[in-house]
Amino acid sequence: QTALQQVFMNHLGRHGVSVTGGWRLEALHEHADWIDAEVADLDSGERRTIRARYVLGADGGSSTVRRLAGIDRDGERAPQKRLRLIVRTGDESERLGPAPSGVNLVFNAKAWGFLAAVSTREWRVYAGPYPLDYEPTHEELVDIGRAAFGFDLDLEVASATTYYDSSRVAQTFRKDRVLLAGDAAHVRTPGGNLGEGFGDVTNLGWKLAAVLAGHAPDALLDSYDAERRRHNWRIADYALERSRRGHELREQIRRDGIPDDADLSPEAQQRRAEIGALIGQGRFESAGVEFDERYDASAAIWYEPGQVDTEKPWQPDRYEDDPRPGHRAPDGYLDPWGDTLYDRIGNDFALLVLTEDAAAGQAFAAEAAARPLPFAVIHLPDPAVRELYGADNVLIRPDQHVAWRGAQVPDGGAAAVLDLVLGGARDSAGGQAESELAAAGSGAAS
């Protein structure tokens, strides 16, 4: 996280974006065309008002923005709490080596979970579960830290952060001019996919940019909530169930016995092998969680006739490349130098033209230029890519999701498609009827 934060700061600096800390959000006042944020300097108490078209709350699980906007959360409250510790040691290179493993999995009678190297002297360790009102002593936490290493050593607890096995998802990610992202929008049990916050920003970023640049109506921002909240609930439900199964496994293993570290008897080795097999079960069960980021209930996706009703159900343990609208566009290498399709697409809308027929590309390019909308037409007349995508032309959004595909430009023209994927109502985007949707999908594999 520290390294990523520095990357973000450097990126903002290259784009001339200022970053200011030390101010606390005090109030939000919404008007017809803007929103005012009142902030106070933490040291001096000086107050200022910042006026903007939108406020994005990315201020964590106890989000002040969410509270001021009056957005409630749904989900289960945790019956217990757990602690994420940072412990600091001396020089243990003689026992651990000069470059210790970044992540180690610990399973013994006292410690359970990660022993992760933050540096050669700082480590992440997990403790608990504890009752919600219980505060473990410093000695208890030190004992857990030592148990994670598996040998006696001097260490101190540098920090202890509380987390919970629970799902708490905002009832909406958008309320008028207030938007939520990351933990402000959804907190869940650790485990599974840790990239939902990135997915939020990738989805919302291009939409905010399109609205602010005048390329899309304000209504496009409604699709952010429709797409991301449904996806976040899938991940949250999976993570909570996975955590429950993990705790049940832990208790089963402890009940059946864990050999002492000093016990090297054949019986102890056999028991360790049994424990390893139990732990290894289902280790590859999260392919869908990690890769299947699909949007199957969005007004800003030009779905194919009957597609939503015939989709295979989302499953946490399964993923297959699926080029249909709403799914992530299948990626791949395009040349021996390592450039991928996503590299070629860049950060704007792109139309993949997968045959020699350039008519659709010309129509979309002309319509995008008339708006003017940043847009690229990418010609890849490769039979293998055409077979993979199941259509002659594929429109891909800036967040790499397929927005439309078809053999030819549908009735209503490229304008109808762009109107819809930029937030226009379906019946206003060229008067789309079911028959016209069928024409749009005529070149697509079902």
Buried (B, 14 or more C-beta within 10 A) or exposed (E): EEEEEEEEEEEEEEEEEEEEEEBEBBEBEBEEEEBBBBBBEEEEEEEEEEEEEBBBBBBEBEBBBBBBBEBEBEBBEBEBBBBBBBBBBEEBEEEBEEEBEEEBEBBBEBBBBBBBBBEBBBBBBBBBBBEEEEEBEEEBBBBBBBBBBBEEBEBEBEEBEEBBBBBBBBEBBBBEBBBBBBBBBBBBBBBBBEEBBEBBBBBBBBBBBBBEEEBBBEBBBBBBBBBBBBBBBBBBBBBBBBBEEBBEBBEEBBEEEBBEEEEEEEEBEEBBEEBEEBBEEEEEBBBBBBBBBBBBBBBBBBBBBEBBEEBEEBBBEBBEEBBBBBBBBBEEEBEEEEEEBBEBBEBBBBBBBBBEBBEBBBBBBEBBEEBEBBBBBBEBEEEEBBEBBBBBBBBBBBBBBBBBBBBBBBBBBBBBBBBBBBBBEBEEBBEBEEEBBBBBBBBBEE
